[in-house]
């Protein structure tokens, strides 16, 4: 009987050892799973922080581009007003008006195309800056052309005045000759 109890005690002890080993293995799997979830949570938190940082950067960039766009639109409006004023001055010079209006329409089309692209980043900003630079060059060119036209008009008036004086002198000579005969 003593042997039976000892054997039963050994078997129960071995059974308890087996239960402990199984529990230990199960607990180890849980700890590994918890550690994996902790790493995953940390990675997700890092990704979330990075996404928030990028969102803040994008908001600042959008704000900067919005301000830049407003400035460019203000400059364009000023240039358009100046161009309109120049157009009013050149109504008497028909061919220049058509030329200026054509360039203005092209500039407006470029601006409309650029406005559609402004939200797309730095490349669109470079194109928009190039457009503004082209507009400025066009305005300078138009100003030079107006100065040239004024100069040509003055020269034409001087020539007309000189011919008118010559014609008047010729008429006076003719009248003197006609009175003598």
C-alpha positions in Angstrom: 0.0 0.0 0.0 2.8 2.3 0.8 4.2 1.6 -2.6 0.9 2.3 -4.2 0.6 5.7 -2.5 4.2 6.6 -3.4 3.5 5.6 -7.0 0.3 7.6 -7.0 2.1 10.5 -5.4 4.8 10.4 -8.1 2.2 10.2 -10.8 0.3 13.1 -9.4 3.6 15.1 -9.0 4.5 14.2 -12.6 1.0 15.2 -13.7 1.3 18.5 -11.9 4.7 19.0 -13.5 3.2 18.4 -16.9 0.4 20.9 -16.1 3.1 23.4 -15.1 5.0 22.8 -18.3 1.9 23.2 -20.4 0.9 26.4 -18.5 4.4 27.7 -18.8 4.4 27.1 -22.6 1.0 28.7 -22.9 2.1 31.7 -20.9 5.2 32.0 -23.1 3.0 32.1 -26.2 0.8 34.8 -24.6 3.9 36.8 -23.6 5.2 36.6 -27.2 1.8 37.6 -28.6 1.6 40.5 -26.1 5.2 41.6 -27.1 4.2 41.4 -30.8 1.1 43.4 -30.1 3.2 46.0 -28.2 5.7 46.2 -31.1 2.8 46.6 -33.6 1.2 49.3 -31.3 4.5 51.1 -31.2 4.9 50.9 -35.0 1.4 52.2 -35.5 2.0 55.0 -33.0 5.2 55.9 -34.8 3.3 55.9 -38.1 0.5 58.0 -36.7 3.0 60.6 -35.3 4.7 60.7 -38.7 1.4 61.1 -40.5 0.4 63.9 -38.2 3.8 65.6 -38.7 3.4 65.3 -42.5 -0.2 66.6 -42.3 1.1 69.6 -40.4 3.8 70.2 -43.0 1.3 69.8 -45.8 -1.0 72.3 -44.1 1.8 74.8 -43.8 2.7 74.2 -47.5 -0.9 74.7 -48.5 -1.1 77.9 -46.5 2.1 79.1 -48.0 0.9 78.3 -51.5 -2.4 79.9 -50.9 -0.7 83.1 -49.8 1.7 82.9 -52.8 -1.3 82.4 -55.1 -3.1 85.4 -53.6 0.1 87.5 -54.2 0.4 86.3 -57.7 -3.3 86.9 -58.4 -2.9 90.5 -57.0 0.1 91.0 -59.2 -1.7 89.6 -62.2 -4.7 91.9 -61.5 -2.4 94.8 -61.3 -0.7 93.8 -64.5 -4.1 93.2 -66.1 -5.2 96.7 -65.1 -2.0 98.1 -66.4 -2.4 96.1 -69.6 -6.0 97.3 -69.9 -4.9 100.9 -69.5 -2.2 100.4 -72.1 -4.9 98.9 -74.4 -7.0 102.0 -73.9 -4.1 104.1 -74.9 -3.4 102.1 -78.0 -7.0 102.0 -79.5 -5.8 104.5 -82.2 -3.0 102.1 -83.1 -5.2 99.2 -84.2 -2.6 96.5 -84.8 -1.0 96.9 -81.4 -4.3 96.5 -79.6 -4.9 93.2 -81.3 -1.4 92.1 -80.4 -1.8 93.1 -76.7 -5.2 91.4 -76.4 -3.9 88.2 -77.9 -1.0 88.1 -75.4 -3.5 89.0 -72.6 -5.7 86.1 -73.6 -2.7 83.8 -73.7 -1.7 85.0 -70.3 -5.2 84.4 -68.9 -5.2 80.9 -70.3 -1.8 80.2 -68.8 -3.1 81.6 -65.5 -6.2 79.4 -65.6 -4.1 76.3 -66.4 -1.7 77.3 -63.6 -4.5 77.8 -61.1 -5.7 74.3 -61.8 -2.2 73.0 -61.0 -1.3 75.2 -58.0 -2.3 72.7 -55.4 0.0 70.1 -56.9 3.2 71.3 -55.3 6.5 72.9 -56.1 6.5 72.0 -59.8 3.3 73.9 -60.3 4.7 76.8 -58.4 7.7 76.9 -60.7 5.5 77.0 -63.7 3.4 79.7 -62.2 6.5 81.7 -61.4 7.6 81.2 -65.0 4.2 82.5 -66.2 4.5 85.6 -64.0 8.0 86.2 -65.3 6.7 85.8 -68.9 3.8 88.3 -68.0 6.3 90.8 -66.7 8.5 90.4 -69.8 5.4 90.9 -71.9 4.5 94.1 -70.1 8.0 95.4 -70.5 8.0 94.5 -74.1 4.6 96.2 -74.6 5.9 99.3 -72.8 8.9 99.4 -75.2 6.6 98.9 -78.2 4.4 101.8 -77.0 7.4 104.0 -76.6 8.5 103.0 -80.1 5.1 103.8 -81.5 5.0 107.2 -79.9 8.5 107.9 -81.3 7.3 106.8 -84.8 4.2 108.9 -84.5 6.3 112.0 -83.5 8.6 111.4 -86.5 5.7 111.0 -88.8 4.1 114.2 -87.5 7.5 116.0 -88.0 7.7 114.7 -91.5 4.1 115.8 -92.2 4.8 119.3 -90.8 7.9 119.6 -93.0 6.0 118.5 -96.1 3.2 120.9 -95.2 5.7 123.7 -94.9 7.2 122.8 -98.3 3.7 122.6 -99.8 2.8 126.0 -98.4 6.0 127.5 -99.8 5.3 125.9 -103.2 1.8 127.3 -103.1 3.1 130.8 -102.2 5.6 130.6 -105.1 2.8 129.4 -107.5 0.6 132.3 -106.3 3.4 134.8 -106.9 4.0 133.4 -110.4 0.2 133.4 -111.1 0.0 137.1 -110.0 2.9 138.1 -112.2 1.4 136.7 -115.4 
